[in-house]
Structures are given as C-alpha cells and as structure tokens.
Amino acid sequence: MSGSQGLFSSTVDAHAKRRALRAGLASGTLQRWPGAFSPLVAKLIADVGFEGVYVSGAVLSADLGLPDIGLTTLSEVANRGGQIARATELPTLIDADTGFGEPMNAARTIASLEDAGLAGCHLEDQVNPKRCGHLDGKAVVPTEVMLRRIGAAVSARRDTDFVICARTDARALEGIDAATDRAKAYVDAGADMIFTEALRDLSEFEAFRKAVDVPLLANMTEFGKSELLTAEQLSGIGYNAVIYPVTTLRIAMGAVEDGLREIRSCGTQSRLLDKMQHRKRLYELLRYPDYNTFDSALFNFTIEEVRS
C-alpha cells in the first residue's frame, strides 16, 4: 500500500470486512483473533499475519480503570471498537456484553456497532450487570429471555453479513448438556455463531462441536477455567475461530510494570532498551514515510537511526 490510501482509515469497507469474516468462518481454516486494546495493537495484529481482530469487553473496562462488571456503556464500546476497526483491513469482532439492557437496547447495540464499522459482535446470556465469564458468582438469564435478546438483535441488523454470535455462560452453572441445549435454541433464534464460555478441557470443546452444527468460537484466555489449547488442537476438532482476548494487554502491562519498577529503583531506563519496540519499528507500523510523501509541504521530516 502506498500514497494516501489507508493513512486515515481502512481501505476495506465495513461490508467487505463482514463478508471476509463470514468467508473465514466457512473456510475450514481456524480464524485466530488476538485481542486489541488500541488501534496500534490492531495494526500489529494485522502486520504479524492474523485473520482478524477481537475487542474484549474486559480489556476495554480495564483500559478505563474499571472491573468487568457491566459498567461500560454502549457509546464507550462502540467508539473504541470503531477506532480499532478503522485501523486495519481485517474484520473486527467485538464483545457487546449483554446488549446493554433489555431487548430494545440490544437492538440499538447492533445498529451502533454496524455504524461503527464492526464486522460482528457477541451477546451473552448472563444477567445484567454481568461478570467476567471465568469468575464465580455469575448468573444466567432464563433461555427465553436470551432468545428475545437475540431476536431483537437479529431484527435490528441492516447488513445481513454482520455476524451475531451468541455466548452462553451456562456451562459453569447448569452443566454442559444445558449449555448445549441453550446453544441450539440460540441458533434457532438467529445466532450465526456460538461461543460457549469456560469449557474446561479438550473433551468438552470436542463434545460441544459434535452437538452444535454452526460456527463455534473458542476462548483461550489465560488464568481462567479453560485449558489452554493450541490452534492445531482446536482446528483438529473442527472449531472455526479462537480469541485471545486479554493476552496483549497482559503482556503489555507486565512489561510496563517491570519497566516502571526498573526506572523507580535504578533511576534510568537504559537497561530496558533491548526490550522496547524500537522507534523505527513504530514508524513502520504508522507508515510515517507515506505521510511524508502524501504532502511534503506539510510533512517534511526524516526518519533517522536513533542512538541508544
């Protein structure tokens, strides 16, 4: 890509991204979607070569300094999701929690996320306010309540390629058979994909795959209830997509904390330089030279090697 194309927003429109997401789910190749906590991280996800981007509600909450207990608003989620979606040509799937309220709120959520350029979202069957799916103390709504939630979301969809994924948290509360029954009902209500939270091991993921005949999403979050399976394992049992929702934030925050403690104790960051992303690499991701070419009368800087 050269010139001004893609400097300010994605060169791929939202509808094309939604078609790409659906094509990926039908391709027989596992779609890997790391979580992005910023547009810059989304650019890196694309540059490394993943198939899509995921925006986690837990990460968005944490980035605002809040726990993942349903405190974020639709406008906050849609705004941040749109910023991330515009940063790359990849499709972006976003966590829409419980739809931010009653069925009518869920309908408005779909409209807002479509307007923001997202390729799809998932809605969950927890009560509102929700809890992190890998913590104890959560509760799920009756199946018929979730069916109304999904039905409202589907009815509000203007682009039929926008993917609506239904997440069920029933495994931890009602068992895998009940979660399977819920998933089948959610598909009948119009869900395009199913995300079963907090399955424990490969055998449970495999059992769910055998029981449900639609695209399935696996959550490989760290420090939770699920065994961390490899992409090869998930692909081998027929899963369509996998998210790594909080991984990039955890990597970054671990490094940030270590770095801050180093500066606090040593008075300098000089021993951290080899662990940092170099300025040159950052400028590559941000395409500084293309901005220079676009309007040299305004952007006439040069990129030089920087001394350590």
Phi, psi and chi 1 to 4 in degrees:
 res  aa     phi    psi   chi1   chi2   chi3   chi4
   1 MET       -  135.9 -168.2 -178.6  -60.1      -
   2 SER  -142.4  178.9   60.6      -      -      -
   3 GLY    65.8 -148.0      -      -      -      -
   4 SER   -89.4   -3.1   62.8      -      -      -
   5 GLN   -62.9  128.2  -73.3 -169.7  -21.7      -
   6 GLY    74.9    8.2      -      -      -      -
   7 LEU   -71.7  -34.7  -69.3 -178.5      -      -
   8 PHE  -113.8  -16.8  -48.5  108.2      -      -
   9 SER  -164.2  168.3 -171.2      -      -      -
  10 SER   -61.9  144.9  172.4      -      -      -
  11 THR   -81.2  -10.2   59.7      -      -      -
  12 VAL  -103.4  125.5  179.3      -      -      -
  13 ASP   -75.4  166.3   66.8   36.4      -      -
  14 ALA   -61.1  -40.6      -      -      -      -
  15 HIS   -63.6  -40.8  180.0   64.0      -      -
  16 ALA   -65.5  -36.0      -      -      -      -
  17 LYS   -65.7  -38.4  -70.5  179.7 -179.4  179.7
  18 ARG   -66.7  -40.1  -67.4  162.4 -168.4  159.6
  19 ARG   -62.5  -39.9  -68.6 -160.2  -50.6  -90.5
  20 ALA   -64.6  -38.6      -      -      -      -
  21 LEU   -63.2  -46.3 -170.9  150.6      -      -
  22 ARG   -64.8  -38.6  -74.9 -174.4  176.4  -90.1
  23 ALA   -64.9  -39.4      -      -      -      -
  24 GLY   -63.0  -41.4      -      -      -      -
  25 LEU   -64.9  -29.1  -67.7  174.6      -      -
  26 ALA   -93.9    0.3      -      -      -      -
  27 SER   -79.1  -18.3   67.9      -      -      -
  28 GLY    84.9   -2.0      -      -      -      -
  29 THR  -107.4  130.2  -61.5      -      -      -
  30 LEU   -60.2  126.0 -176.3   72.0      -      -
  31 GLN   -89.0  120.9  -56.9  -62.1  -69.8      -
  32 ARG  -105.7  120.3  -58.7  159.3  -61.5  170.7
  33 TRP  -124.3   90.9  -58.5  -28.7      -      -
  34 PRO   -66.6  152.1  -19.1   32.3      -      -
  35 GLY   -77.3  139.6      -      -      -      -
  36 ALA  -113.9  124.7      -      -      -      -
  37 PHE   -96.7    1.8   57.2   85.6      -      -
  38 SER  -159.0  163.0   73.9      -      -      -
  39 PRO   -60.2  -34.5  -27.1   36.6      -      -
  40 LEU   -63.8  -40.9 -178.4   60.0      -      -
  41 VAL   -63.9  -38.0  174.1      -      -      -
  42 ALA   -60.4  -40.2      -      -      -      -
  43 LYS   -61.4  -39.6  -72.9 -178.9  177.8  -67.3
  44 LEU   -69.3  -39.0 -170.7   54.7      -      -
  45 ILE   -57.4  -43.9  -71.5  168.4      -      -
  46 ALA   -67.0  -42.0      -      -      -      -
  47 ASP   -65.7  -35.3 -167.1   73.5      -      -
  48 VAL   -72.8  -27.5  170.5      -      -      -
  49 GLY   113.7   28.7      -      -      -      -
  50 PHE   -82.0  169.2  -72.5   93.9      -      -
  51 GLU   -89.9  -18.1  -67.8   79.0   24.7      -
  52 GLY  -168.2  177.1      -      -      -      -
  53 VAL  -123.1  144.0  175.7      -      -      -
  54 TYR  -121.0  142.5  177.6   69.8      -      -
  55 VAL  -118.4  114.6  179.9      -      -      -
  56 SER   -88.7  135.8  159.6      -      -      -
  57 GLY   -65.1  -36.0      -      -      -      -
  58 ALA   -63.8  -40.5      -      -      -      -
  59 VAL   -69.5  -42.2  166.3      -      -      -
  60 LEU   -61.2  -42.2 -163.1  151.6      -      -
  61 SER   -61.3  -48.4  -64.1      -      -      -
  62 ALA   -61.0  -38.8      -      -      -      -
  63 ASP   -64.3  -25.3 -162.9   44.8      -      -
  64 LEU   -89.0    1.4  -67.7  171.4      -      -
  65 GLY    77.8   26.5      -      -      -      -
  66 LEU  -123.5  149.9  -62.2  169.7      -      -
  67 PRO   -73.6  162.5   28.3  -34.6      -      -
  68 ASP   -87.2   72.7 -178.0   24.3      -      -
  69 ILE  -131.5   34.3   54.0  173.9      -      -
  70 GLY    78.3   26.2      -      -      -      -
  71 LEU   -89.6  -20.2  -64.8  174.2      -      -
  72 THR   -74.6  156.3   52.8      -      -      -
  73 THR  -106.5  163.1   65.8      -      -      -
  74 LEU   -57.6  -43.9  171.2   57.8      -      -
  75 SER   -63.5  -39.3   57.8      -      -      -
  76 GLU   -64.3  -43.9  -72.0  171.9  -33.4      -
  77 VAL   -68.4  -45.6  170.4      -      -      -
  78 ALA   -65.3  -39.9      -      -      -      -
  79 ASN   -65.0  -48.8 -178.7   60.9      -      -
  80 ARG   -68.2  -40.1 -166.9   57.3  168.1  165.5
  81 GLY   -60.8  -40.3      -      -      -      -
  82 GLY   -65.2  -39.9      -      -      -      -
  83 GLN   -60.2  -42.7  -69.3  174.1  -22.1      -
  84 ILE   -70.0  -43.0  -69.4  169.8      -      -
  85 ALA   -62.4  -35.5      -      -      -      -
  86 ARG   -73.5  -14.3  -72.6 -169.8  -67.8  -87.8
  87 ALA   -81.7   -9.4      -      -      -      -
  88 THR  -147.8  161.3  170.5      -      -      -
  89 GLU   -82.5   -7.1  -81.7   64.5   58.3      -
  90 LEU   -77.2  152.8  -64.9  178.5      -      -
  91 PRO   -70.9  147.0   25.0  -32.7      -      -
  92 THR  -122.0  126.1  -60.0      -      -      -
  93 LEU  -103.0  135.6 -177.8   83.1      -      -
  94 ILE  -123.6  148.6 -165.9  165.9      -      -
  95 ASP   -81.2  116.1  179.2   -4.2      -      -
  96 ALA  -106.1   20.2      -      -      -      -
  97 ASP    50.1 -129.6  -74.5  -13.8      -      -
  98 THR   -94.7   12.5   59.5      -      -      -
  99 GLY    87.7    6.2      -      -      -      -
 100 PHE    67.2   32.9  -56.6   98.2      -      -
 101 GLY   141.3 -144.7      -      -      -      -
 102 GLU   -77.1  174.7  -62.7  -58.0  -43.3      -
 103 PRO   -51.3  -38.9  -31.6   37.5      -      -
 104 MET   -64.3  -34.4 -170.8  175.2  -65.9      -
 105 ASN   -65.7  -39.4  -60.9   95.8      -      -
 106 ALA   -62.6  -38.7      -      -      -      -
 107 ALA   -62.0  -45.4      -      -      -      -
 108 ARG   -64.7  -33.9 -175.3  177.1 -177.5 -132.0
 109 THR   -58.6  -45.0  -67.2      -      -      -
 110 ILE   -62.0  -44.8  -60.8  -57.5      -      -
 111 ALA   -60.4  -42.4      -      -      -      -
 112 SER   -67.2  -39.8  -63.9      -      -      -
 113 LEU   -71.9  -35.2  -63.5  179.4      -      -
 114 GLU   -61.4  -47.3  -78.2 -172.2  -39.0      -
 115 ASP   -60.0  -32.2  -71.2  -16.4      -      -
 116 ALA   -79.4   -7.5      -      -      -      -
 117 GLY    92.1   13.5      -      -      -      -
 118 LEU   -72.8  153.7  -81.1  -56.3      -      -
 119 ALA   -90.8  -19.5      -      -      -      -
 120 GLY  -179.0  174.2      -      -      -      -
 121 CYS  -150.8  166.6   73.1      -      -      -
 122 HIS  -122.9  143.2   63.2   75.7      -      -
 123 LEU  -115.1  141.0  -61.9  165.3      -      -
 124 GLU  -113.3  164.3   63.4 -161.5   58.6      -
 125 ASP  -100.6   22.4   57.8    6.5      -      -
 126 GLN   -75.1  161.9  -77.3 -161.3   49.6      -
 127 VAL   -72.2  160.8  -60.4      -      -      -
 128 ASN  -108.6  125.2 -170.9   31.7      -      -
 129 PRO   -77.1  148.1   27.9  -34.9      -      -
 130 LYS   -88.3  179.1   51.2   78.2   59.0   79.7
 131 ARG  -130.4  160.2  -64.2  -72.0 -176.1  -90.6
 132 CYS   -55.6  135.0  171.9      -      -      -
 133 GLY   -66.2  -15.5      -      -      -      -
 134 HIS  -106.8   15.1  -72.9 -103.7      -      -
 135 LEU  -106.4  156.8  -65.0  179.6      -      -
 136 ASP   -80.3  165.1  -63.9  -35.0      -      -
 137 GLY    92.0    3.4      -      -      -      -
 138 LYS   -83.6  165.4   61.8 -176.8 -179.6  178.9
 139 ALA  -141.9  149.7      -      -      -      -
 140 VAL  -111.4  151.8  -67.5      -      -      -
 141 VAL   -78.4  160.8  -62.7      -      -      -
 142 PRO   -57.8  150.8  -25.0   35.0      -      -
 143 THR   -53.6  -41.8  -60.6      -      -      -
 144 GLU   -64.6  -28.9   57.8  -91.5   20.2      -
 145 VAL   -67.9  -43.7  173.2      -      -      -
 146 MET   -66.3  -34.3 -177.8   59.7  172.3      -
 147 LEU   -63.0  -38.6  -64.7 -179.4      -      -
 148 ARG   -67.3  -36.8  -70.2 -163.0  -64.9  -88.1
 149 ARG   -62.0  -47.5 -168.8  175.6  -71.2  170.1
 150 ILE   -66.6  -44.7  -64.6  169.5      -      -
 151 GLY   -58.8  -41.3      -      -      -      -
 152 ALA   -64.7  -41.8      -      -      -      -
 153 ALA   -63.0  -46.0      -      -      -      -
 154 VAL   -63.9  -39.3  170.9      -      -      -
 155 SER   -68.0  -26.0   69.3      -      -      -
 156 ALA   -85.7  -11.1      -      -      -      -
 157 ARG   -70.0  125.4  178.8  170.6   55.3 -173.2
 158 ARG   -94.2  -37.1  -67.8  157.7  -67.2  171.4
 159 ASP   -96.5  111.4 -174.6  -16.5      -      -
 160 THR   -66.0  -12.6   55.7      -      -      -
 161 ASP   -85.9  -10.2  -77.6  -41.1      -      -
 162 PHE   -63.6  124.4 -176.5   90.3      -      -
 163 VAL   -86.9  125.1  170.8      -      -      -
 164 ILE  -108.6  112.4  -64.4  176.4      -      -
 165 CYS  -103.5  135.6  174.1      -      -      -
 166 ALA  -102.5  125.9      -      -      -      -
 167 ARG  -104.0  135.2  166.3  177.8  147.2  176.8
 168 THR  -117.2  133.9  178.6      -      -      -
 169 ASP  -103.0   16.4  -76.1   67.4      -      -
 170 ALA   -73.7  -19.6      -      -      -      -
 171 ARG   -54.6  -45.3  162.6   62.8 -174.5   90.5
 172 ALA   -73.1  -20.7      -      -      -      -
 173 LEU  -106.1  -38.2  -61.1  163.8      -      -
 174 GLU  -119.4   -8.4  -58.4  174.2   -8.8      -
 175 GLY    98.4  165.9      -      -      -      -
 176 ILE   -70.8  -32.9 -168.3  166.2      -      -
 177 ASP   -65.2  -42.6  -69.9  -19.6      -      -
 178 ALA   -66.0  -38.4      -      -      -      -
 179 ALA   -63.4  -39.0      -      -      -      -
 180 THR   -64.4  -44.1  -60.2      -      -      -
 181 ASP   -62.0  -42.0  -70.7  -18.5      -      -
 182 ARG   -61.4  -44.8  -80.2  176.9  174.7  -98.1
 183 ALA   -58.6  -43.0      -      -      -      -
 184 LYS   -63.7  -39.6  -68.1  176.3  179.1  177.5
 185 ALA   -66.2  -36.7      -      -      -      -
 186 TYR   -67.5  -36.1  -61.7  166.9      -      -
 187 VAL   -64.4  -42.9  171.5      -      -      -
 188 ASP   -61.7  -28.4  -70.1  -19.2      -      -
 189 ALA   -81.4   -7.4      -      -      -      -
 190 GLY   120.9    0.7      -      -      -      -
 191 ALA   -65.5  137.1      -      -      -      -
 192 ASP   -85.9  -24.7  -57.4  -59.4      -      -
 193 MET  -150.0  154.0 -179.9  165.7   60.3      -
 194 ILE  -120.7  137.7  -65.7  -66.3      -      -
 195 PHE  -125.2  110.3  166.1   11.7      -      -
 196 THR   -99.7  115.1  -55.3      -      -      -
 197 GLU   -81.5  142.9 -177.2   66.4  -63.7      -
 198 ALA    64.3   34.4      -      -      -      -
 199 LEU   -65.0  148.0  -65.2  177.9      -      -
 200 ARG   -91.3  -39.8  -65.8 -167.8  175.3  -85.6
 201 ASP  -150.8  180.0   53.3   30.7      -      -
 202 LEU   -58.3  -37.6 -178.7   62.5      -      -
 203 SER   -63.7  -37.2   65.6      -      -      -
 204 GLU   -71.2  -40.6  -69.8 -162.5   -3.2      -
 205 PHE   -61.2  -41.0  -78.7   91.0      -      -
 206 GLU   -67.5  -41.4 -171.8  169.3   17.9      -
 207 ALA   -62.3  -39.4      -      -      -      -
 208 PHE   -67.7  -38.1 -148.4   87.1      -      -
 209 ARG   -62.3  -39.1  172.2   71.0  -74.4  175.3
 210 LYS   -69.8  -26.2  -69.7  177.9  179.2  177.8
 211 ALA   -90.7  -23.4      -      -      -      -
 212 VAL  -122.2  125.1 -179.9      -      -      -
 213 ASP  -105.7   53.8 -171.0   23.5      -      -
 214 VAL  -141.4  169.3  -64.6      -      -      -
 215 PRO   -54.5  138.0  -29.1   36.6      -      -
 216 LEU  -119.7  142.2  -66.8 -178.1      -      -
 217 LEU  -113.3  129.9  171.8   67.6      -      -
 218 ALA  -105.7  143.0      -      -      -      -
 219 ASN  -108.4  112.4  179.6   10.8      -      -
 220 MET  -105.3   67.6  -70.7  -67.1  102.1      -
 221 THR   -89.8  148.9 -166.5      -      -      -
 222 GLU   -82.3  152.9  -53.6   83.3   13.1      -
 223 PHE    64.8   22.9  -43.9  119.1      -      -
 224 GLY  -109.7 -156.2      -      -      -      -
 225 LYS   -87.0  -17.0  -63.5 -177.7 -178.2  -63.3
 226 SER   -91.1  139.0  -63.2      -      -      -
 227 GLU   -62.1  139.0  175.1 -173.1   -8.4      -
 228 LEU   -80.2  105.0  -68.5 -177.8      -      -
 229 LEU   -92.7  153.2  -55.3  174.9      -      -
 230 THR   -82.3  162.3   67.4      -      -      -
 231 ALA   -59.4  -36.5      -      -      -      -
 232 GLU   -65.2  -40.3  -70.7   75.2   16.6      -
 233 GLN   -64.1  -45.9  -73.1  175.0  -55.6      -
 234 LEU   -66.2  -40.6  -70.0  168.0      -      -
 235 SER   -64.4  -38.2  179.0      -      -      -
 236 GLY   -64.8  -27.5      -      -      -      -
 237 ILE   -99.7    6.8   61.2  173.3      -      -
 238 GLY    92.8   18.2      -      -      -      -
 239 TYR   -73.0  150.7  -91.9   68.3      -      -
 240 ASN   -95.8  -30.0  -55.1   83.1      -      -
 241 ALA  -151.9  154.8      -      -      -      -
 242 VAL  -139.6  138.8   56.3      -      -      -
 243 ILE  -111.3  148.1   53.6  173.0      -      -
 244 TYR  -120.3   76.5  -52.5   93.6      -      -
 245 PRO   -66.8  -41.3   22.8  -33.1      -      -
 246 VAL  -111.6    1.2 -164.4      -      -      -
 247 THR   -57.8  -49.7  -52.3      -      -      -
 248 THR   -66.0  -37.2   58.9      -      -      -
 249 LEU   -65.2  -42.5  179.7   71.5      -      -
 250 ARG   -65.2  -41.1  -72.1 -179.5  171.6  132.7
 251 ILE   -60.5  -48.5  -68.1  169.3      -      -
 252 ALA   -64.6  -46.5      -      -      -      -
 253 MET   -68.1  -33.3  -71.7  -59.1  -68.1      -
 254 GLY   -61.6  -44.2      -      -      -      -
 255 ALA   -68.4  -39.3      -      -      -      -
 256 VAL   -62.4  -45.6  167.5      -      -      -
 257 GLU   -63.6  -44.0 -177.4  168.9   -5.0      -
 258 ASP   -60.5  -42.1  -71.2  -14.2      -      -
 259 GLY   -66.0  -42.2      -      -      -      -
 260 LEU   -64.2  -39.8  -69.6  173.8      -      -
 261 ARG   -66.6  -35.4  -65.9 -171.0 -176.1  -78.3
 262 GLU   -63.4  -46.9  170.9   79.9    9.4      -
 263 ILE   -64.4  -40.6  -64.1  168.4      -      -
 264 ARG   -63.3  -39.3  177.5   68.2  178.0   82.7
 265 SER   -86.7  -32.8   62.5      -      -      -
 266 CYS  -104.9  -17.0  -61.0      -      -      -
 267 GLY    80.0    6.8      -      -      -      -
 268 THR  -156.7  155.5  176.5      -      -      -
 269 GLN   -99.0   10.8   73.3  -86.4   45.7      -
 270 SER   -60.2  -31.8   59.7      -      -      -
 271 ARG   -80.7   -3.5  -65.4 -164.1  -57.2 -176.8
 272 LEU   -97.3   -7.0  -59.1  171.7      -      -
 273 LEU   -58.5  -39.7  -63.5 -179.2      -      -
 274 ASP   -68.1  -16.7  -70.4  -17.5      -      -
 275 LYS   -93.4   -7.1  -61.5  179.3 -179.2  179.1
 276 MET   -88.9  152.6  -66.6 -177.4 -176.9      -
 277 GLN   -69.8  127.0 -178.1 -174.5   64.6      -
 278 HIS   -70.4  151.6 -162.2  -77.4      -      -
 279 ARG   -55.1  -39.3  178.0 -173.8  -67.9 -179.9
 280 LYS   -59.9  -42.2 -178.7  178.1 -179.7 -178.5
 281 ARG   -67.4  -40.6  176.0   59.5  173.4  144.4
 282 LEU   -58.9  -44.5  175.1   61.8      -      -
 283 TYR   -65.3  -32.4  -74.9    3.5      -      -
 284 GLU   -62.5  -46.6  -73.0  174.4   -5.8      -
 285 LEU   -63.4  -37.7  -73.6  174.1      -      -
 286 LEU   -84.2   -7.3  -63.9  176.2      -      -
 287 ARG    61.3   45.0  -63.2  175.4   56.7 -163.8
 288 TYR   -52.5  -45.4  -95.7   59.8      -      -
 289 PRO   -59.8  -33.2  -25.3   36.3      -      -
 290 ASP   -69.6  -33.2  -70.4  -27.1      -      -
 291 TYR   -66.8  -37.7  -74.8   89.5      -      -
 292 ASN   -61.7  -45.4 -162.9   -2.0      -      -
 293 THR   -66.7  -36.6  -58.0      -      -      -
 294 PHE   -57.8  -43.1  177.7   57.4      -      -
 295 ASP  -153.3   85.2 -167.1  -16.4      -      -
 296 SER   -65.7  -18.8   58.9      -      -      -
 297 ALA   -68.8  -28.0      -      -      -      -
 298 LEU  -102.4  -40.7  -65.3  176.2      -      -
 299 PHE  -111.0   97.6  -60.4   96.3      -      -
 300 ASN  -124.6   27.1   54.9    8.8      -      -
 301 PHE   -79.7  164.9   45.9   75.7      -      -
 302 THR  -122.8  152.1   57.8      -      -      -
 303 ILE  -102.3  116.1  -59.6  174.1      -      -
 304 GLU  -113.1  156.5  -59.3  175.0   -9.2      -
 305 GLU   -65.0  142.0  -66.7  -66.1  -27.6      -
 306 VAL  -107.4  135.6 -179.8      -      -      -
 307 ARG   -68.2  147.5  -65.7 -167.7  -59.2  -86.5
 308 SER   -68.1      -  -62.1      -      -      -
